[in-house]
Amino acid sequence: MTDVIDQEYHPSEDEPFMNERQREYFRAKLLQWKEDILRESRETLEHLQDENQNHPDLVDRASSETDRAIELRARDRQRKLISKIDAAIKRIDDGSYGYCEETGEPISLKRLDARPIATLSIEAQERHERRERVYRDE
């Protein structure tokens, strides 16, 4: 496995879908994204620990608590995102990465490049969102 992503390479429709180079490209992209999230989480934790002092002013304390709640919600979203990144890496390993979970058809490379954790093709995602909207409206 290559640890360094080829900065010049971008997957192309002109090559076989999910060939070795594409799999390594997406693996490196996912691992870099995960590392960025983990680094941001560490920085957030350090910030929260530094901010953990008692504020004598009630307004300052309330503001600090609100900031803390927002940071913790963001960290929870990041934790869920990391599990989706890990699942995508497992799909690369088992050969199912890049294929729609609903139809089995390839997910477009543009979609995967923009959203490397995608599990549905654009068409399947749109159908899924329409069904959600119908159920939500009932």
mmCIF file of the C-alpha atoms, coordinates in Angstrom:
data_MODEL
# 
_entry.id   MODEL 
# 
loop_
_atom_site.group_PDB 
_atom_site.id 
_atom_site.type_symbol 
_atom_site.label_atom_id 
_atom_site.label_alt_id 
_atom_site.label_comp_id 
_atom_site.label_asym_id 
_atom_site.label_entity_id 
_atom_site.label_seq_id 
_atom_site.pdbx_PDB_ins_code 
_atom_site.Cartn_x 
_atom_site.Cartn_y 
_atom_site.Cartn_z 
_atom_site.occupancy 
_atom_site.B_iso_or_equiv 
_atom_site.pdbx_formal_charge 
_atom_site.auth_seq_id 
_atom_site.auth_comp_id 
_atom_site.auth_asym_id 
_atom_site.auth_atom_id 
_atom_site.pdbx_PDB_model_num 
ATOM 1   C CA . MET A 1 1   ? 0.000   0.000  0.000   1.00 0.00 ? 1   MET A CA 1 
ATOM 2   C CA . THR A 1 2   ? 1.295   3.442  -0.870  1.00 0.00 ? 2   THR A CA 1 
ATOM 3   C CA . ASP A 1 3   ? 1.190   6.010  1.920   1.00 0.00 ? 3   ASP A CA 1 
ATOM 4   C CA . VAL A 1 4   ? 1.616   8.962  -0.414  1.00 0.00 ? 4   VAL A CA 1 
ATOM 5   C CA . ILE A 1 5   ? -1.217  9.937  -2.722  1.00 0.00 ? 5   ILE A CA 1 
ATOM 6   C CA . ASP A 1 6   ? -0.136  10.758 -6.269  1.00 0.00 ? 6   ASP A CA 1 
ATOM 7   C CA . GLN A 1 7   ? -0.973  14.483 -6.417  1.00 0.00 ? 7   GLN A CA 1 
ATOM 8   C CA . GLU A 1 8   ? -1.157  14.416 -10.218 1.00 0.00 ? 8   GLU A CA 1 
ATOM 9   C CA . TYR A 1 9   ? -3.449  11.392 -10.533 1.00 0.00 ? 9   TYR A CA 1 
ATOM 10  C CA . HIS A 1 10  ? -7.235  11.693 -10.744 1.00 0.00 ? 10  HIS A CA 1 
ATOM 11  C CA . PRO A 1 11  ? -9.451  8.711  -11.548 1.00 0.00 ? 11  PRO A CA 1 
ATOM 12  C CA . SER A 1 12  ? -10.745 8.734  -15.096 1.00 0.00 ? 12  SER A CA 1 
ATOM 13  C CA . GLU A 1 13  ? -13.673 7.134  -16.912 1.00 0.00 ? 13  GLU A CA 1 
ATOM 14  C CA . ASP A 1 14  ? -11.105 6.020  -19.543 1.00 0.00 ? 14  ASP A CA 1 
ATOM 15  C CA . GLU A 1 15  ? -9.610  3.351  -17.268 1.00 0.00 ? 15  GLU A CA 1 
ATOM 16  C CA . PRO A 1 16  ? -11.121 0.166  -15.812 1.00 0.00 ? 16  PRO A CA 1 
ATOM 17  C CA . PHE A 1 17  ? -13.504 0.970  -12.931 1.00 0.00 ? 17  PHE A CA 1 
ATOM 18  C CA . MET A 1 18  ? -12.002 0.453  -9.459  1.00 0.00 ? 18  MET A CA 1 
ATOM 19  C CA . ASN A 1 19  ? -8.645  -0.708 -10.736 1.00 0.00 ? 19  ASN A CA 1 
ATOM 20  C CA . GLU A 1 20  ? -5.746  -0.881 -8.283  1.00 0.00 ? 20  GLU A CA 1 
ATOM 21  C CA . ARG A 1 21  ? -4.722  2.748  -8.854  1.00 0.00 ? 21  ARG A CA 1 
ATOM 22  C CA . GLN A 1 22  ? -8.277  4.025  -8.241  1.00 0.00 ? 22  GLN A CA 1 
ATOM 23  C CA . ARG A 1 23  ? -8.617  1.923  -5.085  1.00 0.00 ? 23  ARG A CA 1 
ATOM 24  C CA . GLU A 1 24  ? -5.314  3.292  -3.753  1.00 0.00 ? 24  GLU A CA 1 
ATOM 25  C CA . TYR A 1 25  ? -6.342  6.840  -4.676  1.00 0.00 ? 25  TYR A CA 1 
ATOM 26  C CA . PHE A 1 26  ? -9.603  6.558  -2.718  1.00 0.00 ? 26  PHE A CA 1 
ATOM 27  C CA . ARG A 1 27  ? -7.936  4.723  0.190   1.00 0.00 ? 27  ARG A CA 1 
ATOM 28  C CA . ALA A 1 28  ? -5.359  7.537  0.515   1.00 0.00 ? 28  ALA A CA 1 
ATOM 29  C CA . LYS A 1 29  ? -8.102  10.169 0.217   1.00 0.00 ? 29  LYS A CA 1 
ATOM 30  C CA . LEU A 1 30  ? -10.167 8.478  2.952   1.00 0.00 ? 30  LEU A CA 1 
ATOM 31  C CA . LEU A 1 31  ? -7.167  7.997  5.253   1.00 0.00 ? 31  LEU A CA 1 
ATOM 32  C CA . GLN A 1 32  ? -6.148  11.663 4.826   1.00 0.00 ? 32  GLN A CA 1 
ATOM 33  C CA . TRP A 1 33  ? -9.718  12.784 5.593   1.00 0.00 ? 33  TRP A CA 1 
ATOM 34  C CA . LYS A 1 34  ? -9.777  10.610 8.711   1.00 0.00 ? 34  LYS A CA 1 
ATOM 35  C CA . GLU A 1 35  ? -6.410  11.979 9.867   1.00 0.00 ? 35  GLU A CA 1 
ATOM 36  C CA . ASP A 1 36  ? -7.633  15.564 9.339   1.00 0.00 ? 36  ASP A CA 1 
ATOM 37  C CA . ILE A 1 37  ? -10.750 14.864 11.429  1.00 0.00 ? 37  ILE A CA 1 
ATOM 38  C CA . LEU A 1 38  ? -8.705  13.236 14.209  1.00 0.00 ? 38  LEU A CA 1 
ATOM 39  C CA . ARG A 1 39  ? -6.264  16.175 14.255  1.00 0.00 ? 39  ARG A CA 1 
ATOM 40  C CA . GLU A 1 40  ? -9.172  18.649 14.479  1.00 0.00 ? 40  GLU A CA 1 
ATOM 41  C CA . SER A 1 41  ? -10.683 16.581 17.303  1.00 0.00 ? 41  SER A CA 1 
ATOM 42  C CA . ARG A 1 42  ? -7.410  16.682 19.243  1.00 0.00 ? 42  ARG A CA 1 
ATOM 43  C CA . GLU A 1 43  ? -7.222  20.451 18.767  1.00 0.00 ? 43  GLU A CA 1 
ATOM 44  C CA . THR A 1 44  ? -10.839 20.803 19.915  1.00 0.00 ? 44  THR A CA 1 
ATOM 45  C CA . LEU A 1 45  ? -10.134 18.728 23.016  1.00 0.00 ? 45  LEU A CA 1 
ATOM 46  C CA . GLU A 1 46  ? -7.108  20.857 23.854  1.00 0.00 ? 46  GLU A CA 1 
ATOM 47  C CA . HIS A 1 47  ? -9.181  24.003 23.367  1.00 0.00 ? 47  HIS A CA 1 
ATOM 48  C CA . LEU A 1 48  ? -11.974 22.669 25.582  1.00 0.00 ? 48  LEU A CA 1 
ATOM 49  C CA . GLN A 1 49  ? -9.483  21.758 28.303  1.00 0.00 ? 49  GLN A CA 1 
ATOM 50  C CA . ASP A 1 50  ? -7.927  25.231 28.149  1.00 0.00 ? 50  ASP A CA 1 
ATOM 51  C CA . GLU A 1 51  ? -11.412 26.755 28.245  1.00 0.00 ? 51  GLU A CA 1 
ATOM 52  C CA . ASN A 1 52  ? -12.402 24.653 31.257  1.00 0.00 ? 52  ASN A CA 1 
ATOM 53  C CA . GLN A 1 53  ? -11.866 27.456 33.738  1.00 0.00 ? 53  GLN A CA 1 
ATOM 54  C CA . ASN A 1 54  ? -14.618 28.948 35.853  1.00 0.00 ? 54  ASN A CA 1 
ATOM 55  C CA . HIS A 1 55  ? -15.890 32.207 34.500  1.00 0.00 ? 55  HIS A CA 1 
ATOM 56  C CA . PRO A 1 56  ? -16.948 34.594 37.265  1.00 0.00 ? 56  PRO A CA 1 
ATOM 57  C CA . ASP A 1 57  ? -19.307 36.399 34.902  1.00 0.00 ? 57  ASP A CA 1 
ATOM 58  C CA . LEU A 1 58  ? -22.599 34.572 34.331  1.00 0.00 ? 58  LEU A CA 1 
ATOM 59  C CA . VAL A 1 59  ? -22.817 35.678 30.680  1.00 0.00 ? 59  VAL A CA 1 
ATOM 60  C CA . ASP A 1 60  ? -19.251 34.475 29.987  1.00 0.00 ? 60  ASP A CA 1 
ATOM 61  C CA . ARG A 1 61  ? -20.037 31.145 31.644  1.00 0.00 ? 61  ARG A CA 1 
ATOM 62  C CA . ALA A 1 62  ? -23.239 30.712 29.599  1.00 0.00 ? 62  ALA A CA 1 
ATOM 63  C CA . SER A 1 63  ? -21.412 31.591 26.399  1.00 0.00 ? 63  SER A CA 1 
ATOM 64  C CA . SER A 1 64  ? -18.658 29.131 27.233  1.00 0.00 ? 64  SER A CA 1 
ATOM 65  C CA . GLU A 1 65  ? -21.189 26.361 27.936  1.00 0.00 ? 65  GLU A CA 1 
ATOM 66  C CA . THR A 1 66  ? -22.960 27.054 24.630  1.00 0.00 ? 66  THR A CA 1 
ATOM 67  C CA . ASP A 1 67  ? -19.631 26.903 22.759  1.00 0.00 ? 67  ASP A CA 1 
ATOM 68  C CA . ARG A 1 68  ? -18.823 23.653 24.548  1.00 0.00 ? 68  ARG A CA 1 
ATOM 69  C CA . ALA A 1 69  ? -22.171 22.089 23.573  1.00 0.00 ? 69  ALA A CA 1 
ATOM 70  C CA . ILE A 1 70  ? -21.656 23.084 19.933  1.00 0.00 ? 70  ILE A CA 1 
ATOM 71  C CA . GLU A 1 71  ? -18.139 21.614 19.936  1.00 0.00 ? 71  GLU A CA 1 
ATOM 72  C CA . LEU A 1 72  ? -19.379 18.360 21.464  1.00 0.00 ? 72  LEU A CA 1 
ATOM 73  C CA . ARG A 1 73  ? -22.154 18.032 18.852  1.00 0.00 ? 73  ARG A CA 1 
ATOM 74  C CA . ALA A 1 74  ? -19.597 18.626 16.107  1.00 0.00 ? 74  ALA A CA 1 
ATOM 75  C CA . ARG A 1 75  ? -17.339 15.952 17.604  1.00 0.00 ? 75  ARG A CA 1 
ATOM 76  C CA . ASP A 1 76  ? -20.253 13.500 17.646  1.00 0.00 ? 76  ASP A CA 1 
ATOM 77  C CA . ARG A 1 77  ? -20.862 14.167 13.934  1.00 0.00 ? 77  ARG A CA 1 
ATOM 78  C CA . GLN A 1 78  ? -17.146 13.667 13.298  1.00 0.00 ? 78  GLN A CA 1 
ATOM 79  C CA . ARG A 1 79  ? -17.209 10.361 15.204  1.00 0.00 ? 79  ARG A CA 1 
ATOM 80  C CA . LYS A 1 80  ? -20.045 9.151  12.957  1.00 0.00 ? 80  LYS A CA 1 
ATOM 81  C CA . LEU A 1 81  ? -18.143 10.349 9.891   1.00 0.00 ? 81  LEU A CA 1 
ATOM 82  C CA . ILE A 1 82  ? -15.055 8.396  10.965  1.00 0.00 ? 82  ILE A CA 1 
ATOM 83  C CA . SER A 1 83  ? -17.126 5.214  11.203  1.00 0.00 ? 83  SER A CA 1 
ATOM 84  C CA . LYS A 1 84  ? -18.391 5.862  7.636   1.00 0.00 ? 84  LYS A CA 1 
ATOM 85  C CA . ILE A 1 85  ? -14.797 6.399  6.471   1.00 0.00 ? 85  ILE A CA 1 
ATOM 86  C CA . ASP A 1 86  ? -13.737 3.126  8.149   1.00 0.00 ? 86  ASP A CA 1 
ATOM 87  C CA . ALA A 1 87  ? -16.666 1.336  6.473   1.00 0.00 ? 87  ALA A CA 1 
ATOM 88  C CA . ALA A 1 88  ? -15.598 2.745  3.076   1.00 0.00 ? 88  ALA A CA 1 
ATOM 89  C CA . ILE A 1 89  ? -12.031 1.490  3.634   1.00 0.00 ? 89  ILE A CA 1 
ATOM 90  C CA . LYS A 1 90  ? -13.435 -1.968 4.458   1.00 0.00 ? 90  LYS A CA 1 
ATOM 91  C CA . ARG A 1 91  ? -15.425 -1.855 1.202   1.00 0.00 ? 91  ARG A CA 1 
ATOM 92  C CA . ILE A 1 92  ? -12.185 -1.071 -0.660  1.00 0.00 ? 92  ILE A CA 1 
ATOM 93  C CA . ASP A 1 93  ? -10.621 -4.119 1.010   1.00 0.00 ? 93  ASP A CA 1 
ATOM 94  C CA . ASP A 1 94  ? -13.524 -6.445 0.170   1.00 0.00 ? 94  ASP A CA 1 
ATOM 95  C CA . GLY A 1 95  ? -13.951 -5.172 -3.401  1.00 0.00 ? 95  GLY A CA 1 
ATOM 96  C CA . SER A 1 96  ? -17.427 -3.648 -2.997  1.00 0.00 ? 96  SER A CA 1 
ATOM 97  C CA . TYR A 1 97  ? -16.263 -0.008 -2.873  1.00 0.00 ? 97  TYR A CA 1 
ATOM 98  C CA . GLY A 1 98  ? -17.600 2.197  -5.630  1.00 0.00 ? 98  GLY A CA 1 
ATOM 99  C CA . TYR A 1 99  ? -20.690 0.107  -6.305  1.00 0.00 ? 99  TYR A CA 1 
ATOM 100 C CA . CYS A 1 100 ? -24.202 1.214  -5.348  1.00 0.00 ? 100 CYS A CA 1 
ATOM 101 C CA . GLU A 1 101 ? -25.573 -0.777 -2.398  1.00 0.00 ? 101 GLU A CA 1 
ATOM 102 C CA . GLU A 1 102 ? -29.049 -0.621 -3.904  1.00 0.00 ? 102 GLU A CA 1 
ATOM 103 C CA . THR A 1 103 ? -28.464 -1.361 -7.596  1.00 0.00 ? 103 THR A CA 1 
ATOM 104 C CA . GLY A 1 104 ? -24.975 -2.862 -7.720  1.00 0.00 ? 104 GLY A CA 1 
ATOM 105 C CA . GLU A 1 105 ? -24.096 -0.410 -10.504 1.00 0.00 ? 105 GLU A CA 1 
ATOM 106 C CA . PRO A 1 106 ? -20.867 1.637  -10.365 1.00 0.00 ? 106 PRO A CA 1 
ATOM 107 C CA . ILE A 1 107 ? -21.125 4.979  -8.567  1.00 0.00 ? 107 ILE A CA 1 
ATOM 108 C CA . SER A 1 108 ? -19.741 7.771  -10.759 1.00 0.00 ? 108 SER A CA 1 
ATOM 109 C CA . LEU A 1 109 ? -16.111 8.673  -10.139 1.00 0.00 ? 109 LEU A CA 1 
ATOM 110 C CA . LYS A 1 110 ? -17.079 12.349 -9.817  1.00 0.00 ? 110 LYS A CA 1 
ATOM 111 C CA . ARG A 1 111 ? -19.494 11.467 -7.003  1.00 0.00 ? 111 ARG A CA 1 
ATOM 112 C CA . LEU A 1 112 ? -16.905 9.301  -5.251  1.00 0.00 ? 112 LEU A CA 1 
ATOM 113 C CA . ASP A 1 113 ? -14.279 12.017 -5.594  1.00 0.00 ? 113 ASP A CA 1 
ATOM 114 C CA . ALA A 1 114 ? -16.648 14.573 -4.056  1.00 0.00 ? 114 ALA A CA 1 
ATOM 115 C CA . ARG A 1 115 ? -18.082 12.175 -1.439  1.00 0.00 ? 115 ARG A CA 1 
ATOM 116 C CA . PRO A 1 116 ? -15.727 9.196  -1.002  1.00 0.00 ? 116 PRO A CA 1 
ATOM 117 C CA . ILE A 1 117 ? -18.029 7.599  1.602   1.00 0.00 ? 117 ILE A CA 1 
ATOM 118 C CA . ALA A 1 118 ? -20.967 7.431  -0.841  1.00 0.00 ? 118 ALA A CA 1 
ATOM 119 C CA . THR A 1 119 ? -22.743 4.069  -0.876  1.00 0.00 ? 119 THR A CA 1 
ATOM 120 C CA . LEU A 1 120 ? -25.491 4.953  -3.346  1.00 0.00 ? 120 LEU A CA 1 
ATOM 121 C CA . SER A 1 121 ? -25.422 6.210  -6.921  1.00 0.00 ? 121 SER A CA 1 
ATOM 122 C CA . ILE A 1 122 ? -26.897 9.671  -7.453  1.00 0.00 ? 122 ILE A CA 1 
ATOM 123 C CA . GLU A 1 123 ? -30.096 8.141  -8.854  1.00 0.00 ? 123 GLU A CA 1 
ATOM 124 C CA . ALA A 1 124 ? -30.498 5.746  -5.909  1.00 0.00 ? 124 ALA A CA 1 
ATOM 125 C CA . GLN A 1 125 ? -29.729 8.572  -3.448  1.00 0.00 ? 125 GLN A CA 1 
ATOM 126 C CA . GLU A 1 126 ? -32.386 10.776 -5.040  1.00 0.00 ? 126 GLU A CA 1 
ATOM 127 C CA . ARG A 1 127 ? -34.961 7.939  -4.826  1.00 0.00 ? 127 ARG A CA 1 
ATOM 128 C CA . HIS A 1 128 ? -34.001 7.403  -1.186  1.00 0.00 ? 128 HIS A CA 1 
ATOM 129 C CA . GLU A 1 129 ? -34.408 11.123 -0.400  1.00 0.00 ? 129 GLU A CA 1 
ATOM 130 C CA . ARG A 1 130 ? -37.787 11.259 -2.186  1.00 0.00 ? 130 ARG A CA 1 
ATOM 131 C CA . ARG A 1 131 ? -39.033 8.288  -0.133  1.00 0.00 ? 131 ARG A CA 1 
ATOM 132 C CA . GLU A 1 132 ? -37.795 9.972  3.067   1.00 0.00 ? 132 GLU A CA 1 
ATOM 133 C CA . ARG A 1 133 ? -39.632 13.167 2.142   1.00 0.00 ? 133 ARG A CA 1 
ATOM 134 C CA . VAL A 1 134 ? -42.882 11.262 1.492   1.00 0.00 ? 134 VAL A CA 1 
ATOM 135 C CA . TYR A 1 135 ? -42.674 9.466  4.850   1.00 0.00 ? 135 TYR A CA 1 
ATOM 136 C CA . ARG A 1 136 ? -41.761 12.693 6.652   1.00 0.00 ? 136 ARG A CA 1 
ATOM 137 C CA . ASP A 1 137 ? -44.725 14.525 5.119   1.00 0.00 ? 137 ASP A CA 1 
ATOM 138 C CA . GLU A 1 138 ? -47.276 11.868 6.150   1.00 0.00 ? 138 GLU A CA 1 
# 
